[in-house]
Amino acid sequence: MMPLTMAKQGETVTIRKITGRDEVRQHLTELGFVVDSAVTVVSKIAGNLILQVKDSRVALDRTMANRIMF
C-alpha cells in the first residue's frame, strides 16, 4: 500500500485503508473518502492534492492525503 500523495496526476485509485485518529478518519469519511471507493487525482501542487471523489472535488493537504492508502 502507498499513500495517496504517491498517486500521479490524472490517476484513479481505489482506497484500501485510512489511518489516523478516529476524528480524522470520521472527517475523511464525511468528505467521501471511504474504503473501496475510487478517487481521481485532478491536480498536485506542492504536495497538496485536488481530488475527484464521487461527484465532487476536494482539496487535501499533504498530511491528510498521507493518511489515505491505496
PyMOL Python script that loads the backbone (N, CA, C, O; Angstrom):
from pymol import cmd

cmd.read_pdbstr("""\
ATOM      1  N   MET A   1       0.834  -1.191   0.000  1.00  0.00           N
ATOM      2  CA  MET A   1       0.000   0.000   0.000  1.00  0.00           C
ATOM      3  C   MET A   1       0.879   1.254   0.000  1.00  0.00           C
ATOM      4  O   MET A   1       1.968   1.278   0.573  1.00  0.00           O
ATOM      5  N   MET A   2       0.368   2.287  -0.659  1.00  0.00           N
ATOM      6  CA  MET A   2       1.080   3.557  -0.725  1.00  0.00           C
ATOM      7  C   MET A   2       0.122   4.695  -0.352  1.00  0.00           C
ATOM      8  O   MET A   2      -1.088   4.578  -0.544  1.00  0.00           O
ATOM      9  N   PRO A   3       0.675   5.806   0.188  1.00  0.00           N
ATOM     10  CA  PRO A   3      -0.199   6.946   0.499  1.00  0.00           C
ATOM     11  C   PRO A   3      -0.682   7.623  -0.783  1.00  0.00           C
ATOM     12  O   PRO A   3      -0.048   7.516  -1.832  1.00  0.00           O
ATOM     13  N   LEU A   4      -1.786   8.303  -0.684  1.00  0.00           N
ATOM     14  CA  LEU A   4      -2.409   8.962  -1.832  1.00  0.00           C
ATOM     15  C   LEU A   4      -1.481   9.996  -2.474  1.00  0.00           C
ATOM     16  O   LEU A   4      -1.615  10.293  -3.662  1.00  0.00           O
ATOM     17  N   THR A   5      -0.550  10.540  -1.705  1.00  0.00           N
ATOM     18  CA  THR A   5       0.379  11.525  -2.263  1.00  0.00           C
ATOM     19  C   THR A   5       1.294  10.911  -3.324  1.00  0.00           C
ATOM     20  O   THR A   5       1.912  11.646  -4.095  1.00  0.00           O
ATOM     21  N   MET A   6       1.393   9.590  -3.380  1.00  0.00           N
ATOM     22  CA  MET A   6       2.235   8.916  -4.370  1.00  0.00           C
ATOM     23  C   MET A   6       1.515   8.700  -5.700  1.00  0.00           C
ATOM     24  O   MET A   6       2.152   8.320  -6.683  1.00  0.00           O
ATOM     25  N   ALA A   7       0.214   8.931  -5.753  1.00  0.00           N
ATOM     26  CA  ALA A   7      -0.544   8.757  -6.994  1.00  0.00           C
ATOM     27  C   ALA A   7      -0.196   9.889  -7.960  1.00  0.00           C
ATOM     28  O   ALA A   7       0.052  11.022  -7.547  1.00  0.00           O
ATOM     29  N   LYS A   8      -0.181   9.564  -9.245  1.00  0.00           N
ATOM     30  CA  LYS A   8       0.141  10.554 -10.271  1.00  0.00           C
ATOM     31  C   LYS A   8      -1.089  11.369 -10.651  1.00  0.00           C
ATOM     32  O   LYS A   8      -2.222  10.920 -10.473  1.00  0.00           O
ATOM     33  N   GLN A   9      -0.858  12.562 -11.172  1.00  0.00           N
ATOM     34  CA  GLN A   9      -1.955  13.410 -11.632  1.00  0.00           C
ATOM     35  C   GLN A   9      -2.701  12.696 -12.749  1.00  0.00           C
ATOM     36  O   GLN A   9      -2.090  12.173 -13.681  1.00  0.00           O
ATOM     37  N   GLY A  10      -4.031  12.678 -12.649  1.00  0.00           N
ATOM     38  CA  GLY A  10      -4.870  12.008 -13.634  1.00  0.00           C
ATOM     39  C   GLY A  10      -5.140  10.545 -13.325  1.00  0.00           C
ATOM     40  O   GLY A  10      -5.978   9.923 -13.978  1.00  0.00           O
ATOM     41  N   GLU A  11      -4.447   9.984 -12.343  1.00  0.00           N
ATOM     42  CA  GLU A  11      -4.599   8.576 -11.988  1.00  0.00           C
ATOM     43  C   GLU A  11      -5.828   8.373 -11.094  1.00  0.00           C
ATOM     44  O   GLU A  11      -6.111   9.183 -10.211  1.00  0.00           O
ATOM     45  N   THR A  12      -6.547   7.279 -11.340  1.00  0.00           N
ATOM     46  CA  THR A  12      -7.671   6.896 -10.484  1.00  0.00           C
ATOM     47  C   THR A  12      -7.245   5.692  -9.666  1.00  0.00           C
ATOM     48  O   THR A  12      -6.782   4.691 -10.213  1.00  0.00           O
ATOM     49  N   VAL A  13      -7.403   5.792  -8.347  1.00  0.00           N
ATOM     50  CA  VAL A  13      -7.003   4.715  -7.441  1.00  0.00           C
ATOM     51  C   VAL A  13      -8.177   4.330  -6.553  1.00  0.00           C
ATOM     52  O   VAL A  13      -9.143   5.082  -6.418  1.00  0.00           O
ATOM     53  N   THR A  14      -8.081   3.153  -5.953  1.00  0.00           N
ATOM     54  CA  THR A  14      -9.098   2.676  -5.025  1.00  0.00           C
ATOM     55  C   THR A  14      -8.535   2.727  -3.617  1.00  0.00           C
ATOM     56  O   THR A  14      -7.446   2.214  -3.360  1.00  0.00           O
ATOM     57  N   ILE A  15      -9.268   3.339  -2.712  1.00  0.00           N
ATOM     58  CA  ILE A  15      -8.826   3.464  -1.321  1.00  0.00           C
ATOM     59  C   ILE A  15      -8.840   2.088  -0.658  1.00  0.00           C
ATOM     60  O   ILE A  15      -9.830   1.360  -0.733  1.00  0.00           O
ATOM     61  N   ARG A  16      -7.735   1.747  -0.015  1.00  0.00           N
ATOM     62  CA  ARG A  16      -7.615   0.462   0.680  1.00  0.00           C
ATOM     63  C   ARG A  16      -7.673   0.608   2.197  1.00  0.00           C
ATOM     64  O   ARG A  16      -8.143  -0.295   2.889  1.00  0.00           O
ATOM     65  N   LYS A  17      -7.193   1.754   2.723  1.00  0.00           N
ATOM     66  CA  LYS A  17      -7.122   1.927   4.179  1.00  0.00           C
ATOM     67  C   LYS A  17      -7.023   3.411   4.493  1.00  0.00           C
ATOM     68  O   LYS A  17      -6.431   4.175   3.731  1.00  0.00           O
ATOM     69  N   ILE A  18      -7.606   3.817   5.624  1.00  0.00           N
ATOM     70  CA  ILE A  18      -7.472   5.189   6.109  1.00  0.00           C
ATOM     71  C   ILE A  18      -6.916   5.117   7.523  1.00  0.00           C
ATOM     72  O   ILE A  18      -7.492   4.464   8.392  1.00  0.00           O
ATOM     73  N   THR A  19      -5.791   5.793   7.747  1.00  0.00           N
ATOM     74  CA  THR A  19      -5.132   5.753   9.050  1.00  0.00           C
ATOM     75  C   THR A  19      -5.380   7.055   9.798  1.00  0.00           C
ATOM     76  O   THR A  19      -5.926   8.008   9.242  1.00  0.00           O
ATOM     77  N   GLY A  20      -4.978   7.089  11.055  1.00  0.00           N
ATOM     78  CA  GLY A  20      -5.114   8.302  11.869  1.00  0.00           C
ATOM     79  C   GLY A  20      -6.077   8.091  13.022  1.00  0.00           C
ATOM     80  O   GLY A  20      -6.640   7.012  13.206  1.00  0.00           O
ATOM     81  N   ARG A  21      -6.246   9.153  13.789  1.00  0.00           N
ATOM     82  CA  ARG A  21      -7.164   9.102  14.935  1.00  0.00           C
ATOM     83  C   ARG A  21      -8.597   8.959  14.443  1.00  0.00           C
ATOM     84  O   ARG A  21      -8.892   9.206  13.274  1.00  0.00           O
ATOM     85  N   ASP A  22      -9.476   8.561  15.341  1.00  0.00           N
ATOM     86  CA  ASP A  22     -10.885   8.366  14.992  1.00  0.00           C
ATOM     87  C   ASP A  22     -11.509   9.622  14.399  1.00  0.00           C
ATOM     88  O   ASP A  22     -12.278   9.541  13.441  1.00  0.00           O
ATOM     89  N   GLU A  23     -11.177  10.797  14.968  1.00  0.00           N
ATOM     90  CA  GLU A  23     -11.762  12.039  14.469  1.00  0.00           C
ATOM     91  C   GLU A  23     -11.321  12.321  13.035  1.00  0.00           C
ATOM     92  O   GLU A  23     -12.107  12.800  12.218  1.00  0.00           O
ATOM     93  N   VAL A  24     -10.064  12.021  12.740  1.00  0.00           N
ATOM     94  CA  VAL A  24      -9.528  12.253  11.398  1.00  0.00           C
ATOM     95  C   VAL A  24     -10.199  11.314  10.401  1.00  0.00           C
ATOM     96  O   VAL A  24     -10.617  11.741   9.325  1.00  0.00           O
ATOM     97  N   ARG A  25     -10.302  10.044  10.756  1.00  0.00           N
ATOM     98  CA  ARG A  25     -10.955   9.069   9.873  1.00  0.00           C
ATOM     99  C   ARG A  25     -12.417   9.429   9.649  1.00  0.00           C
ATOM    100  O   ARG A  25     -12.923   9.287   8.536  1.00  0.00           O
ATOM    101  N   GLN A  26     -13.098   9.891  10.685  1.00  0.00           N
ATOM    102  CA  GLN A  26     -14.502  10.296  10.567  1.00  0.00           C
ATOM    103  C   GLN A  26     -14.629  11.497   9.625  1.00  0.00           C
ATOM    104  O   GLN A  26     -15.523  11.536   8.779  1.00  0.00           O
ATOM    105  N   HIS A  27     -13.746  12.460   9.773  1.00  0.00           N
ATOM    106  CA  HIS A  27     -13.779  13.648   8.911  1.00  0.00           C
ATOM    107  C   HIS A  27     -13.575  13.262   7.446  1.00  0.00           C
ATOM    108  O   HIS A  27     -14.295  13.745   6.572  1.00  0.00           O
ATOM    109  N   LEU A  28     -12.600  12.395   7.174  1.00  0.00           N
ATOM    110  CA  LEU A  28     -12.348  11.969   5.797  1.00  0.00           C
ATOM    111  C   LEU A  28     -13.532  11.181   5.241  1.00  0.00           C
ATOM    112  O   LEU A  28     -13.860  11.300   4.061  1.00  0.00           O
ATOM    113  N   THR A  29     -14.170  10.379   6.087  1.00  0.00           N
ATOM    114  CA  THR A  29     -15.357   9.633   5.659  1.00  0.00           C
ATOM    115  C   THR A  29     -16.482  10.593   5.284  1.00  0.00           C
ATOM    116  O   THR A  29     -17.179  10.375   4.293  1.00  0.00           O
ATOM    117  N   GLU A  30     -16.660  11.646   6.063  1.00  0.00           N
ATOM    118  CA  GLU A  30     -17.693  12.637   5.767  1.00  0.00           C
ATOM    119  C   GLU A  30     -17.426  13.364   4.452  1.00  0.00           C
ATOM    120  O   GLU A  30     -18.359  13.808   3.783  1.00  0.00           O
ATOM    121  N   LEU A  31     -16.149  13.484   4.083  1.00  0.00           N
ATOM    122  CA  LEU A  31     -15.791  14.113   2.811  1.00  0.00           C
ATOM    123  C   LEU A  31     -15.972  13.161   1.626  1.00  0.00           C
ATOM    124  O   LEU A  31     -15.900  13.583   0.472  1.00  0.00           O
ATOM    125  N   GLY A  32     -16.209  11.868   1.916  1.00  0.00           N
ATOM    126  CA  GLY A  32     -16.437  10.897   0.848  1.00  0.00           C
ATOM    127  C   GLY A  32     -15.317   9.896   0.659  1.00  0.00           C
ATOM    128  O   GLY A  32     -15.389   9.049  -0.232  1.00  0.00           O
ATOM    129  N   PHE A  33     -14.280   9.978   1.483  1.00  0.00           N
ATOM    130  CA  PHE A  33     -13.165   9.039   1.373  1.00  0.00           C
ATOM    131  C   PHE A  33     -13.475   7.791   2.197  1.00  0.00           C
ATOM    132  O   PHE A  33     -13.251   7.766   3.407  1.00  0.00           O
ATOM    133  N   VAL A  34     -13.986   6.767   1.539  1.00  0.00           N
ATOM    134  CA  VAL A  34     -14.312   5.516   2.212  1.00  0.00           C
ATOM    135  C   VAL A  34     -13.568   4.380   1.533  1.00  0.00           C
ATOM    136  O   VAL A  34     -13.257   4.454   0.345  1.00  0.00           O
ATOM    137  N   VAL A  35     -13.283   3.327   2.291  1.00  0.00           N
ATOM    138  CA  VAL A  35     -12.554   2.177   1.776  1.00  0.00           C
ATOM    139  C   VAL A  35     -13.321   1.572   0.604  1.00  0.00           C
ATOM    140  O   VAL A  35     -14.548   1.475   0.629  1.00  0.00           O
ATOM    141  N   ASP A  36     -12.576   1.168  -0.419  1.00  0.00           N
ATOM    142  CA  ASP A  36     -13.078   0.559  -1.657  1.00  0.00           C
ATOM    143  C   ASP A  36     -13.763   1.551  -2.601  1.00  0.00           C
ATOM    144  O   ASP A  36     -14.401   1.133  -3.567  1.00  0.00           O
ATOM    145  N   SER A  37     -13.642   2.855  -2.340  1.00  0.00           N
ATOM    146  CA  SER A  37     -14.185   3.832  -3.283  1.00  0.00           C
ATOM    147  C   SER A  37     -13.061   4.350  -4.180  1.00  0.00           C
ATOM    148  O   SER A  37     -11.890   4.323  -3.802  1.00  0.00           O
ATOM    149  N   ALA A  38     -13.429   4.819  -5.367  1.00  0.00           N
ATOM    150  CA  ALA A  38     -12.444   5.324  -6.323  1.00  0.00           C
ATOM    151  C   ALA A  38     -12.226   6.820  -6.115  1.00  0.00           C
ATOM    152  O   ALA A  38     -13.160   7.571  -5.834  1.00  0.00           O
ATOM    153  N   VAL A  39     -10.958   7.233  -6.263  1.00  0.00           N
ATOM    154  CA  VAL A  39     -10.567   8.630  -6.138  1.00  0.00           C
ATOM    155  C   VAL A  39      -9.651   8.952  -7.313  1.00  0.00           C
ATOM    156  O   VAL A  39      -8.740   8.186  -7.626  1.00  0.00           O
ATOM    157  N   THR A  40      -9.895  10.088  -7.963  1.00  0.00           N
ATOM    158  CA  THR A  40      -9.050  10.528  -9.073  1.00  0.00           C
ATOM    159  C   THR A  40      -8.271  11.765  -8.653  1.00  0.00           C
ATOM    160  O   THR A  40      -8.834  12.706  -8.092  1.00  0.00           O
ATOM    161  N   VAL A  41      -6.958  11.756  -8.932  1.00  0.00           N
ATOM    162  CA  VAL A  41      -6.113  12.908  -8.635  1.00  0.00           C
ATOM    163  C   VAL A  41      -6.278  13.907  -9.775  1.00  0.00           C
ATOM    164  O   VAL A  41      -5.837  13.650 -10.895  1.00  0.00           O
ATOM    165  N   VAL A  42      -6.915  15.047  -9.494  1.00  0.00           N
ATOM    166  CA  VAL A  42      -7.144  16.076 -10.510  1.00  0.00           C
ATOM    167  C   VAL A  42      -5.872  16.896 -10.706  1.00  0.00           C
ATOM    168  O   VAL A  42      -5.450  17.125 -11.840  1.00  0.00           O
ATOM    169  N   SER A  43      -5.260  17.338  -9.610  1.00  0.00           N
ATOM    170  CA  SER A  43      -4.005  18.078  -9.714  1.00  0.00           C
ATOM    171  C   SER A  43      -3.204  17.977  -8.424  1.00  0.00           C
ATOM    172  O   SER A  43      -3.741  17.708  -7.349  1.00  0.00           O
ATOM    173  N   LYS A  44      -1.892  18.205  -8.568  1.00  0.00           N
ATOM    174  CA  LYS A  44      -0.971  18.202  -7.437  1.00  0.00           C
ATOM    175  C   LYS A  44      -0.183  19.499  -7.477  1.00  0.00           C
ATOM    176  O   LYS A  44       0.440  19.828  -8.486  1.00  0.00           O
ATOM    177  N   ILE A  45      -0.215  20.235  -6.368  1.00  0.00           N
ATOM    178  CA  ILE A  45       0.538  21.482  -6.275  1.00  0.00           C
ATOM    179  C   ILE A  45       1.299  21.466  -4.958  1.00  0.00           C
ATOM    180  O   ILE A  45       0.700  21.528  -3.884  1.00  0.00           O
ATOM    181  N   ALA A  46       2.616  21.381  -5.044  1.00  0.00           N
ATOM    182  CA  ALA A  46       3.494  21.380  -3.863  1.00  0.00           C
ATOM    183  C   ALA A  46       3.104  20.301  -2.858  1.00  0.00           C
ATOM    184  O   ALA A  46       3.179  20.522  -1.649  1.00  0.00           O
ATOM    185  N   GLY A  47       2.690  19.143  -3.349  1.00  0.00           N
ATOM    186  CA  GLY A  47       2.322  18.036  -2.472  1.00  0.00           C
ATOM    187  C   GLY A  47       0.877  18.044  -2.029  1.00  0.00           C
ATOM    188  O   GLY A  47       0.384  17.038  -1.519  1.00  0.00           O
ATOM    189  N   ASN A  48       0.186  19.156  -2.213  1.00  0.00           N
ATOM    190  CA  ASN A  48      -1.239  19.230  -1.896  1.00  0.00           C
ATOM    191  C   ASN A  48      -2.034  18.726  -3.087  1.00  0.00           C
ATOM    192  O   ASN A  48      -1.615  18.892  -4.233  1.00  0.00           O
ATOM    193  N   LEU A  49      -3.178  18.111  -2.822  1.00  0.00           N
ATOM    194  CA  LEU A  49      -3.930  17.444  -3.879  1.00  0.00           C
ATOM    195  C   LEU A  49      -5.331  18.004  -4.040  1.00  0.00           C
ATOM    196  O   LEU A  49      -5.967  18.407  -3.065  1.00  0.00           O
ATOM    197  N   ILE A  50      -5.804  18.027  -5.271  1.00  0.00           N
ATOM    198  CA  ILE A  50      -7.213  18.247  -5.558  1.00  0.00           C
ATOM    199  C   ILE A  50      -7.712  16.924  -6.115  1.00  0.00           C
ATOM    200  O   ILE A  50      -7.183  16.414  -7.102  1.00  0.00           O
ATOM    201  N   LEU A  51      -8.741  16.373  -5.469  1.00  0.00           N
ATOM    202  CA  LEU A  51      -9.205  15.027  -5.771  1.00  0.00           C
ATOM    203  C   LEU A  51     -10.663  15.025  -6.201  1.00  0.00           C
ATOM    204  O   LEU A  51     -11.475  15.799  -5.693  1.00  0.00           O
ATOM    205  N   GLN A  52     -10.982  14.150  -7.138  1.00  0.00           N
ATOM    206  CA  GLN A  52     -12.371  13.931  -7.544  1.00  0.00           C
ATOM    207  C   GLN A  52     -12.873  12.738  -6.738  1.00  0.00           C
ATOM    208  O   GLN A  52     -12.375  11.622  -6.887  1.00  0.00           O
ATOM    209  N   VAL A  53     -13.859  12.983  -5.887  1.00  0.00           N
ATOM    210  CA  VAL A  53     -14.444  11.940  -5.062  1.00  0.00           C
ATOM    211  C   VAL A  53     -15.935  11.912  -5.355  1.00  0.00           C
ATOM    212  O   VAL A  53     -16.651  12.875  -5.078  1.00  0.00           O
ATOM    213  N   LYS A  54     -16.394  10.810  -5.912  1.00  0.00           N
ATOM    214  CA  LYS A  54     -17.792  10.706  -6.330  1.00  0.00           C
ATOM    215  C   LYS A  54     -18.113  11.873  -7.259  1.00  0.00           C
ATOM    216  O   LYS A  54     -17.493  11.972  -8.319  1.00  0.00           O
ATOM    217  N   ASP A  55     -19.047  12.759  -6.920  1.00  0.00           N
ATOM    218  CA  ASP A  55     -19.416  13.871  -7.805  1.00  0.00           C
ATOM    219  C   ASP A  55     -18.871  15.214  -7.361  1.00  0.00           C
ATOM    220  O   ASP A  55     -19.359  16.253  -7.806  1.00  0.00           O
ATOM    221  N   SER A  56     -17.867  15.216  -6.490  1.00  0.00           N
ATOM    222  CA  SER A  56     -17.338  16.491  -6.012  1.00  0.00           C
ATOM    223  C   SER A  56     -15.812  16.489  -6.020  1.00  0.00           C
ATOM    224  O   SER A  56     -15.173  15.438  -6.076  1.00  0.00           O
ATOM    225  N   ARG A  57     -15.249  17.688  -5.964  1.00  0.00           N
ATOM    226  CA  ARG A  57     -13.800  17.839  -5.883  1.00  0.00           C
ATOM    227  C   ARG A  57     -13.446  18.326  -4.485  1.00  0.00           C
ATOM    228  O   ARG A  57     -14.094  19.215  -3.932  1.00  0.00           O
ATOM    229  N   VAL A  58     -12.401  17.721  -3.929  1.00  0.00           N
ATOM    230  CA  VAL A  58     -11.980  18.035  -2.567  1.00  0.00           C
ATOM    231  C   VAL A  58     -10.484  18.323  -2.581  1.00  0.00           C
ATOM    232  O   VAL A  58      -9.715  17.602  -3.217  1.00  0.00           O
ATOM    233  N   ALA A  59     -10.073  19.368  -1.884  1.00  0.00           N
ATOM    234  CA  ALA A  59      -8.653  19.684  -1.740  1.00  0.00           C
ATOM    235  C   ALA A  59      -8.160  19.144  -0.396  1.00  0.00           C
ATOM    236  O   ALA A  59      -8.794  19.352   0.638  1.00  0.00           O
ATOM    237  N   LEU A  60      -7.034  18.458  -0.425  1.00  0.00           N
ATOM    238  CA  LEU A  60      -6.421  17.930   0.800  1.00  0.00           C
ATOM    239  C   LEU A  60      -4.968  18.354   0.860  1.00  0.00           C
ATOM    240  O   LEU A  60      -4.277  18.375  -0.158  1.00  0.00           O
ATOM    241  N   ASP A  61      -4.506  18.691   2.057  1.00  0.00           N
ATOM    242  CA  ASP A  61      -3.084  18.977   2.199  1.00  0.00           C
ATOM    243  C   ASP A  61      -2.314  17.660   2.297  1.00  0.00           C
ATOM    244  O   ASP A  61      -2.896  16.582   2.414  1.00  0.00           O
ATOM    245  N   ARG A  62      -1.011  17.783   2.245  1.00  0.00           N
ATOM    246  CA  ARG A  62      -0.142  16.603   2.200  1.00  0.00           C
ATOM    247  C   ARG A  62      -0.336  15.684   3.412  1.00  0.00           C
ATOM    248  O   ARG A  62      -0.355  14.463   3.261  1.00  0.00           O
ATOM    249  N   THR A  63      -0.481  16.263   4.620  1.00  0.00           N
ATOM    250  CA  THR A  63      -0.580  15.426   5.811  1.00  0.00           C
ATOM    251  C   THR A  63      -1.870  14.599   5.810  1.00  0.00           C
ATOM    252  O   THR A  63      -1.860  13.434   6.205  1.00  0.00           O
ATOM    253  N   MET A  64      -2.983  15.203   5.365  1.00  0.00           N
ATOM    254  CA  MET A  64      -4.244  14.443   5.305  1.00  0.00           C
ATOM    255  C   MET A  64      -4.185  13.387   4.199  1.00  0.00           C
ATOM    256  O   MET A  64      -4.654  12.264   4.384  1.00  0.00           O
ATOM    257  N   ALA A  65      -3.611  13.747   3.054  1.00  0.00           N
ATOM    258  CA  ALA A  65      -3.518  12.812   1.938  1.00  0.00           C
ATOM    259  C   ALA A  65      -2.625  11.621   2.279  1.00  0.00           C
ATOM    260  O   ALA A  65      -2.833  10.523   1.762  1.00  0.00           O
ATOM    261  N   ASN A  66      -1.634  11.830   3.141  1.00  0.00           N
ATOM    262  CA  ASN A  66      -0.749  10.732   3.536  1.00  0.00           C
ATOM    263  C   ASN A  66      -1.470   9.700   4.406  1.00  0.00           C
ATOM    264  O   ASN A  66      -0.969   8.588   4.573  1.00  0.00           O
ATOM    265  N   ARG A  67      -2.622  10.039   4.958  1.00  0.00           N
ATOM    266  CA  ARG A  67      -3.369   9.104   5.796  1.00  0.00           C
ATOM    267  C   ARG A  67      -4.254   8.173   4.967  1.00  0.00           C
ATOM    268  O   ARG A  67      -4.790   7.198   5.492  1.00  0.00           O
ATOM    269  N   ILE A  68      -4.408   8.466   3.694  1.00  0.00           N
ATOM    270  CA  ILE A  68      -5.243   7.642   2.809  1.00  0.00           C
ATOM    271  C   ILE A  68      -4.340   6.746   1.988  1.00  0.00           C
ATOM    272  O   ILE A  68      -3.487   7.228   1.243  1.00  0.00           O
ATOM    273  N   MET A  69      -4.526   5.440   2.122  1.00  0.00           N
ATOM    274  CA  MET A  69      -3.680   4.465   1.426  1.00  0.00           C
ATOM    275  C   MET A  69      -4.435   3.814   0.272  1.00  0.00           C
ATOM    276  O   MET A  69      -5.632   3.541   0.357  1.00  0.00           O
ATOM    277  N   PHE A  70      -3.689   3.573  -0.817  1.00  0.00           N
ATOM    278  CA  PHE A  70      -4.275   2.841  -1.942  1.00  0.00           C
ATOM    279  C   PHE A  70      -3.392   1.680  -2.305  1.00  0.00           C
ATOM    280  O   PHE A  70      -3.705   0.932  -3.231  1.00  0.00           O
TER     281      PHE A  70
END
""", "prot")
cmd.dss("prot")
cmd.show_as("cartoon", "prot")
cmd.util.cbc("prot")
cmd.orient("prot")
